Amino acid sequence: MRWTSIVAIFTLFWVLSAFLVMPFGIRTHDELGLEKVAGQVHSAPGNFRPRLIVRRATVVALVLFGLYYANYVHQWITLDDLDISPWLGLVK
């Protein structure tokens, strides 16, 4: 696998991981007992910590990419294993 492919695939895993971990630990101003600014949306986070999200997303992305790369090297699951046409009744 070329290094550019590794960077691109890891970036995809990282973005997916960032969206997966973003809602964990977030609390609204009402839940934290903080005062809201006039015009603020009720669901706006009161404790948004981007560095924590970046760290969590990086760890999750590293684990997911590690599994992906190990599968790429050892061929545990291939495209032949993912053939669903027999289940759909397309092959006679």
trRosetta pair geometry for C-beta under 8 A, 3 or more apart (Angstrom, degrees):
i j d omega theta_ij theta_ji phi_ij phi_ji
1 5 5.1 -114 -178 82 92 130
1 6 5.9 107 127 -57 117 90
1 69 7.6 -114 30 -130 156 90
1 72 6.3 16 -46 153 137 148
2 5 4.7 96 62 4 81 103
2 6 7.2 -143 100 -6 44 86
3 6 5.3 -48 -149 34 40 116
3 7 6.4 41 153 -19 68 101
4 7 5.8 -50 -148 36 34 110
4 8 6.3 32 154 -17 65 108
5 8 5.7 -56 -143 39 32 110
5 9 6.0 24 161 -13 67 110
6 9 6.2 -59 -142 41 25 104
6 10 6.1 24 159 -17 63 111
6 69 7.7 35 -123 -96 97 122
7 10 5.9 -58 -143 40 26 109
7 11 6.2 30 156 -23 62 108
8 11 5.7 -54 -150 33 28 113
8 12 6.7 29 152 -18 62 103
9 12 5.6 -50 -152 34 36 113
9 13 6.5 35 151 -15 65 104
9 65 6.7 129 121 -126 97 102
9 68 6.8 -154 157 124 130 151
10 13 5.6 -55 -149 40 35 112
10 14 6.1 38 151 -24 68 106
10 61 6.4 85 -169 162 74 115
10 65 5.0 22 -107 -106 79 153
11 14 5.5 -51 -144 34 32 114
11 15 6.5 30 158 -17 65 103
12 15 6.1 -53 -146 35 30 107
12 16 6.4 29 155 -14 63 109
13 16 5.8 -58 -148 41 30 112
13 17 6.0 31 154 -20 66 111
13 61 4.3 127 122 -146 99 86
13 64 4.8 -177 -156 93 125 122
13 65 4.9 -166 45 -60 168 93
13 68 7.2 -133 -74 -3 139 146
14 17 5.6 -56 -145 39 29 112
14 18 6.3 35 154 -26 64 103
14 57 5.8 75 -165 150 70 107
14 58 6.8 11 -128 -97 104 53
14 61 4.1 16 -87 -106 62 161
15 18 5.6 -47 -147 29 32 114
15 19 6.8 26 156 -11 62 103
16 19 6.1 -61 -156 39 31 105
16 20 6.3 29 149 -20 66 110
16 61 7.7 131 61 -98 84 92
16 64 7.8 -92 83 99 122 170
17 20 5.4 -56 -145 37 35 114
17 21 6.1 14 164 -5 71 110
17 56 7.7 -163 156 123 103 72
17 57 4.3 132 113 -154 102 72
17 58 7.7 164 105 -42 144 17
17 60 3.9 165 -147 91 124 117
17 61 4.3 -123 7 -57 152 83
17 64 6.7 -162 -68 12 118 139
18 21 6.5 -65 -140 45 25 95
18 22 6.2 46 158 -51 62 102
18 53 6.3 65 -148 160 81 103
18 54 7.5 4 -111 -100 106 47
18 57 4.0 17 -80 -117 66 149
19 22 5.8 -33 -140 2 29 123
20 57 7.7 135 53 -112 86 81
20 60 6.6 -139 77 143 128 164
21 24 5.6 -56 -165 24 60 118
21 53 6.1 158 105 -145 105 71
21 56 4.2 -174 172 121 156 125
21 57 5.4 -148 39 -71 132 71
21 60 6.1 -175 -43 -7 127 148
22 26 7.3 11 153 -32 63 135
22 53 5.6 35 -105 -136 65 128
23 26 5.6 -87 -157 25 45 122
24 56 7.5 -149 64 174 127 167
25 47 7.5 -94 145 101 86 120
25 49 7.7 -43 116 35 128 115
25 52 7.3 -73 85 127 154 143
26 45 4.7 -65 -164 -118 109 122
26 47 6.7 -177 -138 69 50 85
26 48 6.7 22 -124 -91 104 65
27 31 4.2 -120 -173 89 102 130
27 32 5.1 116 116 -49 125 97
27 45 7.0 90 64 -150 35 75
27 46 5.7 -47 97 48 80 102
27 47 5.4 33 45 21 91 117
28 31 4.9 99 52 7 74 101
28 32 7.1 -157 92 3 39 90
28 42 6.8 18 -165 158 143 61
28 43 6.0 -82 -101 -140 125 35
28 44 6.8 96 -137 67 83 45
28 45 6.6 -92 -97 -112 47 35
28 46 5.8 75 166 -12 24 104
29 32 6.0 -67 -145 48 31 102
29 33 8.0 -108 167 60 58 11
29 34 4.3 -94 -152 71 83 98
29 35 7.2 -63 -179 82 126 13
29 36 4.9 132 99 -77 160 85
29 40 7.3 47 -1 122 150 144
29 44 6.8 18 -16 78 107 90
29 46 4.2 137 -80 -76 56 124
30 33 7.6 33 -176 -72 28 32
30 36 7.9 -5 -54 -49 74 118
30 42 7.0 11 -19 -167 127 87
31 46 7.2 -168 58 25 86 131
32 46 4.5 -137 24 95 141 149
32 47 6.3 143 -76 -34 149 109
34 46 4.9 156 31 -150 141 137
36 40 4.6 -145 -176 60 101 132
36 42 7.8 -32 -110 -107 157 52
36 44 7.9 119 -134 53 103 120
37 40 4.5 100 61 -40 79 122
40 44 5.4 -85 178 21 100 147
41 44 4.7 117 67 -38 87 97
45 48 4.2 101 99 -57 133 93
49 52 4.1 37 112 16 117 117
49 53 6.7 154 95 -16 66 86
50 53 5.4 -56 -148 38 39 114
50 54 6.2 42 154 -23 71 103
51 54 5.6 -51 -148 34 33 113
51 55 6.5 33 154 -18 65 104
52 55 5.8 -53 -148 36 32 110
52 56 6.3 28 155 -15 66 108
53 56 5.9 -56 -143 41 29 108
53 57 6.0 29 158 -19 65 111
54 57 5.9 -56 -142 39 26 110
54 58 6.2 29 157 -23 62 108
55 58 5.8 -56 -149 33 28 112
55 59 6.6 25 155 -17 63 105
56 59 5.9 -56 -152 35 32 109
56 60 6.3 25 155 -13 67 108
57 60 5.9 -57 -145 41 31 108
57 61 5.9 31 157 -19 67 111
58 61 5.7 -56 -141 40 27 110
58 62 6.2 31 157 -23 63 106
59 62 5.8 -54 -148 33 28 112
59 63 6.6 26 155 -16 62 105
60 63 5.9 -57 -152 37 32 109
60 64 6.2 25 154 -13 67 110
61 64 5.8 -56 -141 43 31 108
61 65 5.8 27 161 -15 67 111
62 65 6.0 -56 -138 42 25 106
62 66 6.1 33 157 -25 62 108
63 66 5.7 -55 -148 33 27 115
63 67 6.6 25 154 -16 62 104
64 67 5.8 -55 -152 36 32 109
64 68 6.3 33 150 -19 65 107
65 68 5.3 -52 -145 38 37 115
65 69 6.0 34 157 -18 69 106
66 69 5.9 -55 -142 39 27 107
66 70 6.2 29 157 -19 63 107
67 70 5.8 -53 -144 37 29 111
67 71 6.4 29 155 -17 63 106
68 71 5.8 -60 -154 38 28 110
68 72 6.3 32 148 -24 65 106
69 72 5.2 -48 -146 32 36 117
69 73 6.4 31 155 -16 66 104
70 73 5.9 -55 -146 39 31 107
70 74 5.9 -4 166 11 68 115
70 76 7.6 19 124 -7 85 124
71 74 6.5 -69 -127 56 25 87
71 75 7.3 80 176 -95 57 15
71 76 5.0 -81 -127 36 78 102
71 77 5.8 -20 -157 36 124 89
72 75 7.7 9 -178 -67 18 55
75 78 5.6 14 -168 -67 92 104
77 81 5.1 -114 -154 72 68 148
77 82 7.0 69 170 -46 101 98
78 81 5.2 109 53 3 63 99
78 82 7.5 -136 103 2 41 91
79 82 5.6 -63 -150 43 39 107
79 83 7.2 68 149 -53 65 82
80 83 5.8 -21 -161 -18 39 116
83 86 7.0 62 124 1 98 93
84 87 5.0 -51 -172 40 75 117
84 88 6.1 69 133 -21 87 104
85 88 5.6 -61 -144 41 37 108
85 90 4.2 -76 -165 60 92 121
85 91 5.1 83 128 -24 108 105
86 89 7.8 44 -178 -70 33 26
86 90 7.6 -90 -70 48 23 76
86 91 5.2 -43 -88 46 65 121
